[in-house]
């Protein structure tokens, strides 16, 4: 079970799990095929697959979550209500093949920089939407009870 799924709150849902873009998988398999004979390709391939399997970036209705690590675990979580800025970093090849890195900054010094992900524009849009939905819930006035009128 993934870290994100195992850490969900009772009223929390996963909106998006970021996945590594396909060019990264091509590099891993290409290394195995082209450099596997000399052994270096096997090492590169294995390290990349371990990285793919042990790194998670996700957005839930309440948090932006980033987790990495095989033998140790490092997690960073940022509540959507504290998000102040979202940056998208896409180079030339990222624009061509639809991948990039999203950097989410919150109040104080909190910051999450995701791994390179496929469809980072969608991730950024969903963070913005989750933030707006969270703020709409926070500012919605409580429903007022109608005053009881005494009938004579």
N, C-alpha and C positions, 0 to 999 in steps of 0.2 A: 504494500500500500504506500502511496506517495506521502511525503511529509505534509503537503497541502491538504489532502483529503483527511489525514489523521488529525489535523489541527483545527478542523472546521468547528465553529461554534454552532449552537443549536439552531439559530435562525440565519445562518450564513450559507451562501451558495457560491460555487465557483462560476465566474463569468467567462474566464479564458485561462487556459494553460498555454504558455508560450512554448513553442517547439523550435528546435534548431533548424535553420534553413537547409534546403536540400544541397546547396553547393558545399556545405560543411561535410555532409555525408559522402559526397563525391570525392572530396579531398581525402577523407579517411580510407575509403575503399580503393581510391587511386594509389595511395601510398602503399597499401597492402599489395596491390597487383604489380605496381612498377618497382617498388623497392623491397618487396618481400623476399626476394632472392638473397639479398645481402643482410637481411635481418632487421635493418633499420625500419623498413616498412611495416613489419609486424609490430614493432614497438610503437610507432606512430599511430597505427590503426588501433591497437589495444588502448593506448592512453586516450585517444579521442573518443572511443566507445565508452570508456569509463567516465569521462567527462560528460558525455551526453546522458548517461544513465544516472549520474549523481548530482546533476544541476537542475533546479526547477525555478521557474519564474511563473507566477500566476497572479490573477486578480480575482478577488472574491467581492461579494457585496459590501464587505467591511474593510478589507485590507489589500495592500499590494505586498506580495510575499516573494522573497528570493532565498533559495537554499542551495548550498553547495557542500561537497565533501563526501569522501568515501569512508575513511576510518574515523574522521572527526566530522562534526557538523557545524556549519556556520550559517545562521539564518539572520535575515533582516526583514522586518515587517514594518509597514507604515500604514496607519489608519487612513482610509480615504477622506475622512473628515479633516485631517491635518495636511493634506496635499496642498502645496502652494504653487508648485511649478512642475511642468512636464516638458522635457526636452527630447527630441528625436534626433538621433545621429545616424545619417545614412550617407555613405560615400557613393562614388560613381557606380561601383558594382552592386552595392546595396540597392540603389535606385533601379538598376536594370533587373536584378533578380528578386526584388521585393523583400529585402531583409535589412535589419538595422538594430541599433541599441537604443533603448528607452531609459532615460534618467528621470527619476521621480524624486522631487525634493519636498520635504515637509517642514513643519515648524521646527525652529532650532537648527541643529546641525544634521538632522536626519536626512539621509539620501540613499536611494537604491539605484544602482546602475545594473541593468539586466544583462544577461548574456546576449550575443547576437541572436535575434529571433526572426522567424518568418512573420510577415504581416504586422510590423510594428505600428503602422498607422492605425490599424484596428485596435491594438492594445491601448494606444494613447487615447483614442476616441472613447473606449470603454472606461478607462480611468476617469476621463472628464465626465462621462455620463454618470458613473457611480458616485463621483464627488457631488455632482449637482443633485442627484437623488437623495444622497445623505443629508445635504444641506436643506433640501425641501422638507424632509421629515423633521429636521431640527427646528425649523422656523414655523411649521404649521401650528396655528393656535389650537389649544385644546378646545374641544367642542363644549359649548356652554350648556348647562342643563337649563331647561325652560323653567322659569319661576312658577311655583305652584300657586294658583289663585284659589282663594277660599270662596266657595259659592254659598250664598246665604239663602 
